[in-house]
Amino acid sequence: MAEIKIVKKKPIWPWIVAILLIASVVYYVYLKDNEGHSENTVEIENTTSTDTTGN
């Protein structure tokens, strides 16, 4: 009789998890970069407004 070799498929879910993690890190870095610019703008506007009101 001939032997039939059964090869199990490798799971794909670790690749899906890895792609989601990489995508979330890229998304976080992108948002963090954009929030930093907007916070600086708001901070400058608030400081300017407070200084002109105080004088």
Buried (B, 14 or more C-beta within 10 A) or exposed (E): EEEEEEEEEEEEEEEEEEEEEEEEEEEEEEEEEEEEEEEEEEEEEEEEEEEEEEE
